[in-house]
Amino acid sequence: MSAPDNKPKESQNEKQTVVVSAKKKQAKLCTGRETYERMNFLYQAATTMSTTHPQLAAYYGKLMKSVGKKAVLRMEPAIKRTLCVRCGVLLNPGITADVQDYRHKKLCYLQVNCTLCGFSKRFYNTKNHRLWMDNPKSIVERMEFA
């Protein structure tokens, strides 16, 4: 009777090693995946609350930034541009932000003022201005999650 008991244990050990190796491969693909998921949830919560409760949205935005800093993870620049630097609220034009377009001789920019804290951001939009992330040379590796 002891011989049949050993065979299923060996097959269970083999299955466990396969599962562990699959988890290691998945871990190599994206470090900090749980943290990115949490940051994504906080961003979605800030988006939802920005129209009704701007202070709560600012708290979620600051919490998202601090979670990313603690885990030493980078945020997408497009997401960074939508958050206020000082208070962390999601900048929705007309709701939590005032948008003004300035056009001078050589300098053109879009100024976004946060209505919660009064901080202003400038986004330059001259003809030759290109963001580094929009440059094809900036992409080293593209990762997709299922």
N, C-alpha and C positions, 0 to 999 in steps of 0.2 A: 504494500500500500504506500510505502514511502516513495517509491519510484515515480508513480503518477503525480504525486504532490510536487516533486521537483521540476517536472516539465512545464507546468503552467507558470511557475515562478520564473523560470528562465525566459519564457515568452513575455511575461510582464516586464522583466528587466530590459529585454530588447525593445519593447514598445516605449518604455520610459526613456531609454537612451535616444530613440528616434525623436520623441517629443522634445527632449532637452536640446538636441542639436538643432531642431527646427526653431526653437525659441531663441537660441543663440544667433542663428542667422537673421531672424527678425530683429533682434536687438541691435545687430550691427547695421541694419538698414537705417534705423532712425533712433538716435539716442535722445532721450527726453520726450518720447512720444506722448506719455501721459501728461506731461507739463504743457505741451502744445495743445492737447485736447482741452485742458483746463483753461488755458489762455483763450482758446476759441470760444468756450462756453461763456467766459466772463465778457468777451467782446460782444457776443450776441445778447447777453443780458444788458450790457450798457447801451446797445442799439435800441433794445426794446424800451428801456426806461428813460431814454433821453428826452422823449416828448412829454412824458407825464411827470417824472421825478428827476430833474437834472442833477440834484445833489447825489442821489443814489447812483446815477450813471457815472458821475465823477468818481465816486468811491470804487465802483467796479473797474473803471479805467485805470485808476492808480493801483488797484490790487493786481490787475493784469500786468502792468509794468513791473511791479515789485516781484511777482512770481517769475517773470522772465529774467529779471536781473539776478535773482537768487540762484536760478538754475543755469545762469550764464548762457542764455539762448537769445538769438536775434529775432526781432520782429520784422515782418515784411514792411518795407518803406511805405507802401500804400496805406497800410494800417496805421503806421506812425503818423502820417500826414492827417489822418482823420481825428486824432486825439489832441486835446490841448496839452501843451507842455507843462503848464503850471498846475492846473487843477485836475486834468485827466478826463474831462467830459468829452463826449463824442460831438464833434463840430458839425451840426446839421445847419445848413444855410437857412436863415429865417427863424429857426427855433432856438438854437443855442449858439448861433454865430451870425455875425453881420459880415457880409462879403462886399468888398469894394474893388473896382478895377481901376488901376492907375496906369495912364499912358503918357509918358514924357518923350522927349526927343530920342534918347537912346535907351532909356530904362522903362521897361514894362513889367508890372508885377500885379499879382492878385493879393490883396491884404484881407486876412480873415481875423476878425476880432471876436474873442470869446465873450459872450454876454454874462457868463457866470463870474469870471474873475477879472475880465478886462485885458487879458494878454492878447497881443497881436502877433500874427505870423505872416511872413511874406513869402509868396511863391513866385519866383521869377519865370516869365514866359517870353523871353526874347526869341528871335528867330533861331539863333545858333545854340541856345541853351538846351542841353540834353542831360537827362539823368543817367547816372552810371548804371543803374539797374535796367534801363531801357536799351543799353548797349549789348549786342550779342556776345561780345568778348567777356562780359561780366559773369555769364552763366558757366559754372564749372561742372555742376552735376545737377540733374533734375530728378527729384524723388517723388513718386506717386504712391499714395496709400490706398489700399483697398478696404 
